Amino acid sequence: GVGKTSVSCSLAMQLAAHHESVLLISTDPAHNIADSFEQQFTRSPTPVKGVPHLHAMEVDSSPPEEGIEEIFADPSSEQHNFMKNLMKDVVGNLPGLDELIALVNIFK
């Protein structure tokens, strides 16, 4: 990596020192903020130990399995299976998709 997680955690700590409440959200599938703060996080805001006013959460950004079948009428057809696999490959590789799905999951 290039230090995105380290910079984000450091910036969040600095912001928390000057603001009433700061929320750090990880959309990284590896969820490295747990390593940075040496504690586990979930999809709910969790206080960061030793850093007042800072909460963190790790959001699952994997594309949802449900809903894709609804796009295609006949799930038993060969075309359906081909398109389903193609869509999973295409959608799973779009830049910024992890962040978009994470935001959708946050607002659920």
Secondary structure, 3 states (H helix, E strand, C coil): CCCHHHHHHHHHHHHHHHCCCEEEEECCCCCCHHHHHCCCCCCCCEECCCCCCEEEEECCCCCCCCCCHHHCCCCCCHHHHHHHHHHHHHHCCCCCHHHHHHHHHHCC
